[in-house]
């Protein structure tokens, strides 16, 4: 799909949602905490400056690994977060619909969707994962038991890169509360630190809940 057609498609989908012509299924990663719990967890995180990126490589966070049968983590999240998802014998999604809560766009091709690590791998490296074993980093990169993975528009995910909420937030401000709850809970579960600017922004986002 060309970039212009994708932009038009996203705009039409967003307009349909605004006019009440479509009711998307929201992607709902598991174990998103309440706002009160997230605020408590945020207060309990270690605050320190980001560590060095020296030695970092995405290859040190092996993904996507097999989850079940022929399905790897990406394919499993696509099935979880999509509606009407049909897969072939290798578990590749051949059809379905995916609503991206970051920007309000709906897609019908899996190739237009990325699986975002809520806390990016590089951000995790800077906040504690540099000292982990490869096995720990693999578990983190493929974590489907917490709110760390979500299907979103690929261009939006790529714009996010490895940024924290101090410098990047989802385009839809209505999703900031949920995004902050997922970010905080992931850092809390994995005992990762936050820097001061990141903590300030997260507190503000949770204040919208």
C-alpha positions as CSV (number, residue, x, y, z in Angstrom):
1,X,0.0,0.0,0.0
2,X,1.4,3.4,-0.9
3,X,2.1,6.0,1.8
4,X,-0.6,8.3,0.5
5,X,-3.2,5.6,0.3
6,X,-2.3,4.6,3.8
7,X,-2.7,8.1,5.1
8,X,-6.1,8.5,3.3
9,X,-7.2,5.1,4.7
10,X,-6.2,6.1,8.3
11,X,-8.0,9.5,7.9
12,X,-11.2,7.8,6.7
13,X,-11.0,5.3,9.5
14,X,-10.5,8.0,12.1
15,X,-13.4,10.1,10.6
16,X,-15.6,7.1,10.8
17,X,-14.8,6.6,14.4
18,X,-15.5,10.3,15.1
19,X,-18.9,10.1,13.4
20,X,-19.7,6.9,15.3
21,X,-19.8,4.8,12.1
22,X,-17.4,2.2,13.4
23,X,-16.7,0.7,16.8
24,X,-13.2,-0.7,16.9
25,X,-12.0,-3.3,19.2
26,X,-9.4,-1.7,21.5
27,X,-6.1,-3.5,21.9
28,X,-6.0,-4.5,25.5
29,X,-2.7,-6.0,26.7
30,X,-3.1,-7.9,29.9
31,X,-2.7,-6.7,33.5
32,X,-3.0,-3.0,32.9
33,X,-3.1,-1.6,36.5
34,X,-5.5,1.0,37.9
35,X,-4.4,4.6,37.9
36,X,-4.1,4.4,41.7
37,X,-1.8,1.3,41.5
38,X,0.3,2.9,38.7
39,X,0.8,6.1,40.8
40,X,2.0,3.9,43.7
41,X,4.3,2.0,41.5
42,X,5.7,5.2,39.9
43,X,6.5,6.5,43.4
44,X,8.4,3.3,44.1
45,X,10.6,3.4,41.0
46,X,14.3,4.2,41.3
47,X,15.0,7.6,39.8
48,X,18.4,8.0,38.2
49,X,20.1,9.3,35.1
50,X,19.9,7.0,32.0
51,X,22.8,4.6,31.6
52,X,25.1,4.4,28.6
53,X,24.1,2.8,25.3
54,X,27.6,1.3,25.0
55,X,27.3,-2.4,24.0
56,X,23.6,-2.1,23.1
57,X,22.2,-4.2,20.2
58,X,18.6,-5.3,19.5
59,X,20.2,-8.7,19.0
60,X,20.8,-8.9,22.7
61,X,17.0,-9.0,23.1
62,X,16.1,-12.1,21.0
63,X,12.7,-11.7,19.5
64,X,10.3,-12.8,18.1
65,X,10.4,-16.3,19.7
66,X,7.9,-19.1,19.3
67,X,4.9,-18.8,21.6
68,X,2.9,-21.8,20.6
69,X,2.8,-24.1,17.6
70,X,4.0,-22.1,14.5
71,X,3.1,-18.7,16.1
72,X,5.8,-16.4,17.2
73,X,5.3,-13.4,19.5
74,X,4.5,-10.9,16.8
75,X,1.9,-13.2,15.3
76,X,0.4,-14.0,18.7
77,X,0.0,-10.3,19.5
78,X,-1.6,-9.6,16.1
79,X,-4.1,-12.3,16.8
80,X,-4.8,-11.0,20.4
81,X,-5.1,-7.4,19.4
82,X,-7.0,-7.7,16.1
83,X,-10.6,-8.6,15.2
84,X,-11.5,-11.3,12.7
85,X,-7.9,-12.3,12.3
86,X,-7.4,-15.2,9.9
87,X,-4.0,-16.9,9.7
88,X,-2.4,-19.4,7.3
89,X,-0.6,-22.7,8.2
90,X,2.5,-20.8,9.3
91,X,0.5,-18.5,11.6
92,X,0.9,-15.4,9.3
93,X,-2.1,-13.1,9.4
94,X,-3.8,-13.1,6.0
95,X,-6.7,-10.9,6.9
96,X,-8.2,-9.0,9.9
97,X,-8.6,-5.5,11.3
98,X,-6.4,-3.7,13.7
99,X,-7.3,-0.6,15.6
100,X,-4.2,1.4,16.7
101,X,-5.1,3.2,20.0
102,X,-2.0,5.5,19.6
103,X,-3.5,7.4,16.7
104,X,-7.0,6.1,16.1
105,X,-6.3,4.4,12.8
106,X,-7.7,1.1,11.6
107,X,-5.8,-1.2,9.3
108,X,-6.7,-4.3,7.4
109,X,-3.2,-5.4,6.4
110,X,-0.9,-6.9,9.0
111,X,2.0,-5.3,7.2
112,X,0.7,-1.8,8.2
113,X,1.0,-2.8,11.9
114,X,4.0,-3.0,14.2
115,X,4.2,-4.7,17.6
116,X,5.4,-1.9,19.9
117,X,7.4,-2.6,23.0
118,X,5.8,-0.1,25.4
119,X,9.1,0.3,27.1
120,X,11.5,0.2,24.1
121,X,14.4,-2.3,24.2
122,X,17.0,0.5,24.1
123,X,15.1,2.4,26.9
124,X,15.2,-0.8,29.0
125,X,18.9,-1.1,28.3
126,X,19.5,2.4,29.6
127,X,17.4,1.8,32.7
128,X,18.8,-1.5,33.9
129,X,18.6,-4.2,31.2
130,X,22.3,-3.8,30.3
131,X,23.1,-5.9,33.3
132,X,20.6,-8.6,32.5
133,X,21.4,-12.0,31.1
134,X,20.4,-12.7,27.5
135,X,17.6,-15.0,28.8
136,X,16.2,-12.1,30.9
137,X,16.3,-9.8,27.9
138,X,14.6,-12.4,25.7
139,X,11.8,-12.7,28.3
140,X,11.4,-9.0,28.4
141,X,11.3,-8.6,24.6
142,X,8.6,-11.3,24.3
143,X,6.6,-10.5,27.4
144,X,2.9,-11.3,26.8
145,X,2.0,-11.6,30.5
146,X,2.1,-7.9,31.2
147,X,1.2,-4.7,29.2
148,X,4.5,-4.5,27.4
149,X,3.4,-5.4,23.8
150,X,0.7,-3.8,21.7
151,X,-0.2,-3.7,18.0
152,X,-0.1,-0.2,16.6
153,X,0.3,1.7,13.3
154,X,3.8,1.0,12.0
155,X,4.7,4.6,11.2
156,X,3.7,5.8,14.6
157,X,5.8,3.1,16.3
158,X,8.8,4.1,14.1
159,X,8.3,7.7,15.1
160,X,8.4,6.7,18.7
161,X,11.7,4.8,18.3
162,X,13.4,4.4,21.7
163,X,12.0,7.5,23.3
164,X,10.5,7.7,26.7
165,X,7.4,9.8,27.6
166,X,9.8,12.7,28.4
167,X,10.1,13.2,24.6
168,X,7.3,11.1,22.9
169,X,3.7,10.4,23.7
170,X,0.9,8.8,21.6
171,X,-0.7,11.3,19.2
172,X,-4.1,10.7,20.8
173,X,-4.0,12.5,24.2
174,X,-7.0,10.4,25.2
175,X,-4.7,7.4,25.4
176,X,-2.1,9.0,27.6
177,X,-3.5,7.7,30.8
178,X,-3.5,4.1,29.6
179,X,-0.1,4.4,28.0
180,X,1.4,5.8,31.2
181,X,-0.2,3.0,33.3
182,X,1.3,0.4,30.9
183,X,4.8,2.1,30.9
184,X,4.9,2.4,34.7
185,X,3.7,-1.2,35.3
186,X,6.3,-2.6,32.9
187,X,9.1,-0.7,34.5
188,X,7.9,-1.7,38.0
189,X,7.5,-5.4,37.1
190,X,11.0,-5.5,35.5
191,X,12.7,-3.4,38.2
192,X,13.8,-0.7,35.7
193,X,14.6,2.9,36.7
194,X,13.2,6.1,35.4
195,X,15.0,9.4,34.9
196,X,13.6,12.6,36.4
197,X,12.1,14.0,33.3
198,X,10.4,10.7,32.4
199,X,8.9,10.5,35.9
200,X,7.6,14.0,35.7
201,X,5.8,13.3,32.4
202,X,4.4,10.0,33.6
203,X,3.0,11.7,36.7
204,X,1.3,14.3,34.5
205,X,-0.1,11.6,32.2
206,X,-1.5,9.7,35.1
207,X,-3.1,12.9,36.3
208,X,-5.3,12.7,33.3
209,X,-6.8,9.3,34.4
